[in-house]
Amino acid sequence: MPETGGLFVIDAEENDLLEWTGTKQDGGNAITASTDRIINGSYSFKLLWNGTDKDLAAWKTFNAETDIY
């Protein structure tokens, strides 16, 4: 059963990276939605790092929260 709530939930089920605020993929490194290895749903994120010192990252910007339980 996929995670559906909480403060931070991002999945690959749309087969893209659009739920992330941004990504940085330099020097042949890549983040993709993939069907190679799946725990839940139809897709997972696959990170390919070619051994360089270049960047590979994804990030999410949150709105300010006043109540967190």
Buried (B, 14 or more C-beta within 10 A) or exposed (E): EEEEEEEEEEBBBEEEBEEBEEEEBEEEBBBBBBEEEEEEEEBBBBEEEEEEEEEBEBEEEEEEEEEEE
